[in-house]
Amino acid sequence: MSAQPSEPPPSNEELDRRLHAVEEFQHHILPGKVDAVAYGLSLVHADVRAIRKTQEQQGEALVSLANTQGRHGEMLAEILRRLPAPPG
């Protein structure tokens, strides 16, 4: 196999241009992106808190419903116990 010719190293002017572009990104663009990500995370956090609160409320409602159904079952059993035996 033949060796690929390597590219010449970049000139000082090219390196200065690249450095300036990185600094521009770091100082002007990156902070805006970081702020946008932080804002997005705050929205997700608020949504997760709301979902957890809703789940807790639904869990409490289910426990209450289960307790009520248990009491209803006990009352039905008492009603059936008091009913006269079927003829026959």
Summary of the structure (lengths in Angstrom):
residues: 88
radius of gyration: 35.8
end to end distance: 102.7
largest distance: 109.1
contacts: 144
relative contact order: 0.04
helix: 81%
strand: 0%
